Amino acid sequence: MKSVEHSEYLPDTEAGRSLFRERLIAKIQQHRDFKALPHEIQSNFFEKLAELTLFGTNNCSVETHSPRTRKLEKLADSYRRVANSIALLSEIDELLLDDAFQHSMPLQQQKKLMRQLAAQVDELIGGMRQTSTSTSERLLLGLKGASLLNQLGKLGVACKINNDFQTITKDAAEQRDASKQTQRFMPDLSQSMTLAMLCTMLVLFNSGQVVEWSYCRRLLLEGKWVSR
């Protein structure tokens, strides 16, 4: 079994946070959207990023985004990813897969089902948030996200979050579940993420706040919604 210490999941210790920041900055520097920025912006990008502030208080507690809601959001994202992956298949590959594996349900029907399930989970999440408290929290989060996106935009960072996702291997999940009572972990940086997502992580990290993948993503989603 692959140990956490040798995986992309770093323990939230002084050494782990130092290594996480180092990897996060390297990931930003290697990102194609960062490399496309003008040289004059790249030269002092991280200094400018360190100066960014979020709307209102800096206490962006992840607790406003409950574990139950986060799990449901990840489930909905997983359904959408499967549907989108099926949609990318060529007609020939789709026919070959349907024939080779003798699916009880053709891929096109599976794609439709995945999208229906994602919509149902989204509806459930929406219902959970239909309280005055959650509405206020969502508005505050949206204002924070919109402010952050506006500042990132001035640095040339586009608000793209469509390819942000996280895959947790079985081994890593078991390790995290076994240790979650005593040890928190920094986000996994091995996955494909947009420059906006990576920068959001660094801004929160620099501010000494909780850096959690699903919270960072929701911050951008709500900010984008408010900015419409």
C-alpha positions as CSV (number, residue, x, y, z in Angstrom):
1,M,0.0,0.0,0.0
2,K,1.3,3.4,-0.9
3,S,1.9,5.5,2.2
4,V,0.6,9.1,2.5
5,E,4.1,10.4,3.0
6,H,5.1,9.2,-0.5
7,S,1.9,10.2,-2.2
8,E,0.7,13.6,-3.4
9,Y,-1.3,14.1,-0.2
10,L,0.9,16.0,2.2
11,P,0.3,16.1,6.0
12,D,-0.7,19.5,7.4
13,T,2.5,19.9,9.3
14,E,5.2,22.6,9.1
15,A,7.3,20.4,6.7
16,G,4.2,19.4,4.8
17,R,3.0,23.0,4.3
18,S,6.4,24.1,3.2
19,L,6.6,21.4,0.6
20,F,3.0,22.0,-0.5
21,R,3.8,25.7,-1.1
22,E,6.9,24.8,-3.0
23,R,5.0,22.4,-5.2
24,L,2.1,24.8,-5.7
25,I,4.3,27.6,-6.9
26,A,6.1,25.2,-9.2
27,K,2.8,24.0,-10.6
28,I,1.7,27.6,-11.3
29,Q,5.0,28.3,-13.0
30,Q,4.6,25.2,-15.2
31,H,1.0,25.9,-16.1
32,R,0.5,26.8,-19.8
33,D,-1.8,29.8,-19.0
34,F,0.9,31.2,-16.7
35,K,3.6,30.8,-19.5
36,A,1.3,32.6,-21.9
37,L,1.2,35.7,-19.6
38,P,3.4,38.7,-20.6
39,H,6.9,38.5,-19.2
40,E,6.4,41.7,-17.2
41,I,3.5,40.1,-15.4
42,Q,5.3,36.8,-14.8
43,S,8.3,38.6,-13.3
44,N,6.4,39.9,-10.3
45,F,3.4,37.6,-10.4
46,F,3.9,36.0,-7.0
47,E,4.6,39.3,-5.3
48,K,1.3,40.7,-6.7
49,L,-0.5,37.5,-5.7
50,A,0.7,37.8,-2.2
51,E,-0.8,41.2,-2.0
52,L,-4.3,40.0,-2.9
53,T,-7.0,40.2,-0.3
54,L,-10.5,38.7,-0.1
55,F,-13.7,40.7,0.4
56,G,-14.5,41.4,4.0
57,T,-13.1,39.3,6.8
58,N,-10.2,36.9,6.0
59,N,-11.8,34.2,8.1
60,C,-13.0,32.0,5.3
61,S,-13.8,29.0,7.4
62,V,-14.3,25.8,5.5
63,E,-16.9,24.8,8.0
64,T,-19.5,26.9,6.2
65,H,-19.2,24.3,3.5
66,S,-20.3,21.1,5.3
67,P,-18.6,17.7,4.7
68,R,-22.0,16.3,3.6
69,T,-22.4,19.0,1.0
70,R,-18.8,18.5,-0.2
71,K,-19.3,14.8,-0.7
72,L,-22.5,15.4,-2.7
73,E,-20.7,18.0,-4.9
74,K,-17.9,15.5,-5.6
75,L,-20.5,12.9,-6.5
76,A,-22.3,15.2,-8.9
77,D,-18.9,16.2,-10.5
78,S,-18.1,12.5,-10.9
79,Y,-21.3,11.8,-12.7
80,R,-20.7,14.8,-15.0
81,R,-17.1,13.7,-15.8
82,V,-18.3,10.2,-16.8
83,A,-21.0,11.8,-19.1
84,N,-18.5,14.2,-20.6
85,S,-16.0,11.4,-21.2
86,I,-18.6,9.3,-23.0
87,A,-19.5,12.3,-25.1
88,L,-15.8,12.6,-26.3
89,L,-15.8,9.0,-27.7
90,S,-15.8,8.5,-31.4
91,E,-18.7,6.7,-32.9
92,I,-16.5,3.8,-33.8
93,D,-15.2,3.5,-30.2
94,E,-18.7,3.7,-28.8
95,L,-19.9,0.9,-31.1
96,L,-16.9,-1.2,-30.2
97,L,-17.4,-0.8,-26.5
98,D,-21.1,-1.5,-26.7
99,D,-20.4,-4.6,-28.6
100,A,-17.3,-5.8,-26.7
101,F,-18.7,-5.5,-23.2
102,Q,-22.3,-6.2,-24.0
103,H,-23.5,-3.4,-21.8
104,S,-27.0,-3.8,-20.3
105,M,-27.4,-0.1,-21.2
106,P,-25.9,1.5,-24.3
107,L,-23.3,4.2,-23.7
108,Q,-25.6,7.0,-24.9
109,Q,-28.2,6.0,-22.4
110,Q,-25.6,5.8,-19.7
111,K,-24.4,9.3,-20.6
112,K,-28.0,10.6,-20.3
113,L,-28.4,8.7,-16.9
114,M,-25.2,10.2,-15.5
115,R,-26.4,13.7,-16.4
116,Q,-29.8,13.1,-14.8
117,L,-28.1,11.8,-11.6
118,A,-25.8,14.9,-11.5
119,A,-28.9,17.1,-11.8
120,Q,-30.7,15.3,-9.1
121,V,-27.7,15.6,-6.7
122,D,-27.5,19.3,-7.6
123,E,-31.2,19.6,-6.7
124,L,-30.6,17.9,-3.4
125,I,-27.7,20.3,-2.6
126,G,-29.8,23.2,-3.6
127,G,-32.5,22.1,-1.2
128,M,-30.0,21.7,1.6
129,R,-29.0,25.3,1.1
130,Q,-32.5,26.8,1.1
131,T,-32.2,28.4,4.6
132,S,-31.6,32.0,5.6
133,T,-28.2,31.0,7.1
134,S,-26.9,29.1,4.1
135,T,-28.2,31.8,1.8
136,S,-26.2,34.5,3.7
137,E,-23.2,32.3,3.8
138,R,-23.4,31.7,0.0
139,L,-23.8,35.4,-0.7
140,L,-20.7,36.2,1.5
141,L,-18.7,33.4,-0.2
142,G,-19.9,34.7,-3.6
143,L,-18.7,38.2,-2.8
144,K,-15.4,36.9,-1.6
145,G,-15.0,34.8,-4.8
146,A,-16.1,37.7,-7.1
147,S,-13.5,40.0,-5.5
148,L,-10.8,37.4,-5.8
149,L,-11.6,36.7,-9.5
150,N,-11.6,40.4,-10.2
151,Q,-8.2,40.8,-8.7
152,L,-6.9,37.7,-10.5
153,G,-8.3,39.1,-13.7
154,K,-6.1,42.2,-13.4
155,L,-3.2,39.8,-13.3
156,G,-4.3,38.2,-16.5
157,V,-5.7,35.0,-14.9
158,A,-8.8,33.9,-16.6
159,C,-11.8,32.5,-14.6
160,K,-11.7,29.0,-16.0
161,I,-12.7,26.2,-13.6
162,N,-14.3,23.7,-16.0
163,N,-11.4,21.2,-15.9
164,D,-10.8,21.3,-12.1
165,F,-11.3,17.9,-10.5
166,Q,-9.7,15.6,-8.0
167,T,-9.2,11.9,-8.1
168,I,-8.6,10.1,-4.9
169,T,-7.0,6.6,-5.2
170,K,-8.3,3.8,-3.0
171,D,-5.1,3.6,-1.1
172,A,-4.9,7.3,-0.4
173,A,-8.5,7.4,0.6
174,E,-8.0,4.6,3.1
175,Q,-4.9,6.3,4.5
176,R,-6.8,9.6,4.9
177,D,-9.9,8.0,6.5
178,A,-7.7,6.1,9.0
179,S,-5.9,9.3,10.0
180,K,-8.6,12.0,9.7
181,Q,-9.2,12.2,13.4
182,T,-5.6,13.1,14.2
183,Q,-4.1,14.5,11.0
184,R,-5.4,16.8,8.2
185,F,-3.9,16.8,4.8
186,M,-3.0,19.4,2.2
187,P,-4.8,19.1,-1.2
188,D,-3.5,16.8,-4.0
189,L,-1.7,18.8,-6.6
190,S,-1.1,15.9,-9.0
191,Q,-4.4,16.6,-10.9
192,S,-5.3,18.8,-13.8
193,M,-6.3,22.3,-12.5
194,T,-6.8,25.7,-14.0
195,L,-4.5,28.6,-13.2
196,A,-7.4,30.3,-11.3
197,M,-7.8,27.3,-9.0
198,L,-4.1,27.1,-8.3
199,C,-3.8,30.8,-7.6
200,T,-6.8,30.6,-5.3
201,M,-5.1,27.9,-3.3
202,L,-2.0,30.0,-3.0
203,V,-3.9,33.2,-1.9
204,L,-5.7,31.2,0.8
205,F,-2.4,29.5,1.9
206,N,-0.6,32.9,2.0
207,S,-3.3,34.2,4.3
208,G,-3.0,31.3,6.7
209,Q,-6.4,30.0,5.9
210,V,-7.7,26.5,5.4
211,V,-6.7,25.2,1.9
212,E,-9.2,22.6,0.8
213,W,-9.8,21.6,-2.8
214,S,-13.6,21.6,-2.8
215,Y,-13.8,24.9,-0.8
216,C,-11.4,26.6,-3.3
217,R,-13.5,25.4,-6.2
218,R,-16.8,26.5,-4.6
219,L,-15.2,29.9,-3.9
220,L,-14.6,30.4,-7.6
221,L,-18.0,29.0,-8.6
222,E,-19.9,31.2,-6.3
223,G,-17.7,34.2,-7.3
224,K,-18.4,33.5,-11.0
225,W,-22.2,33.3,-10.2
226,V,-22.1,36.7,-8.4
227,S,-20.1,38.3,-11.2
228,R,-22.7,37.5,-13.9
